[in-house]
């Protein structure tokens, strides 16, 4: 059995790492089961979401922008995306 996941750090132009690391874990139904919700490791600097594939979807990227990116960057920031069809 294999599992896919996405780990997405954000690094500023001056080399600083944003305070939250975004992680997407593969879950069979695209959501965390009750056991996982109860036992998953939680840390203030992690933002973890499930998906069926372990990869990003449009809705997951939207959550990342709203909950991770925007709260942690200045208002005059620029976000560069490469090869993303969303």
C-alpha positions in Angstrom: 0.0 0.0 0.0 1.3 3.5 -0.8 0.1 6.9 0.3 0.6 10.2 -1.4 0.9 13.5 0.4 1.7 17.2 -0.4 3.9 19.3 1.8 3.8 23.0 0.8 6.1 25.5 2.6 6.1 29.1 1.6 9.3 31.0 1.5 9.5 34.8 1.1 11.8 36.5 -1.3 14.3 37.3 1.5 14.4 33.6 2.5 12.1 33.5 5.5 9.8 30.5 5.9 6.1 31.3 6.7 5.1 30.2 10.2 2.7 27.5 8.9 3.5 24.5 6.9 0.7 23.2 4.7 0.2 19.4 4.5 -2.3 17.4 2.5 -2.7 13.7 3.4 -4.3 11.1 1.3 -7.4 9.6 2.8 -9.6 7.0 1.2 -12.8 9.0 1.2 -11.1 12.4 1.1 -11.8 13.1 4.7 -10.3 12.2 8.1 -12.0 9.4 10.0 -12.9 9.7 13.6 -9.8 7.8 14.8 -7.5 10.0 12.7 -9.2 13.2 13.9 -8.7 12.0 17.5 -5.1 10.8 17.2 -3.5 13.0 14.5 -0.4 14.9 15.6 -1.3 18.6 16.0 1.1 21.5 16.1 0.6 25.2 15.9 2.8 25.5 12.8 1.0 22.8 10.8 -2.2 23.1 8.7 -3.3 19.7 7.7 -6.1 18.7 5.3 -7.2 15.4 3.7 -7.9 14.6 0.0 -8.6 11.4 -1.9 -5.3 11.7 -3.8 -3.1 13.5 -1.3 -2.7 16.2 -3.9 -4.1 19.7 -4.1 -7.6 20.5 -5.4 -9.1 23.9 -6.2 -11.0 23.9 -2.9 -7.9 22.9 -0.9 -5.8 25.7 -2.6 -8.6 28.1 -1.7 -8.4 27.0 1.9 -4.6 27.4 1.9 -4.8 30.9 0.5 -7.5 32.0 3.0 -6.2 30.1 6.1 -2.5 29.9 5.7 -1.1 32.3 3.1 -3.1 35.6 3.5 -3.0 35.7 7.4 0.8 35.3 7.3 1.9 37.8 4.6 1.9 41.5 4.3 -0.9 43.1 2.2 1.5 44.1 -0.5 2.7 40.6 -1.2 2.9 38.9 -4.5 2.1 35.1 -4.9 3.9 33.4 -7.8 2.4 30.1 -9.0 4.1 27.8 -11.5 2.3 25.2 -13.6 -0.9 25.3 -11.6 -4.0 24.9 -13.7 -6.4 26.0 -11.0 
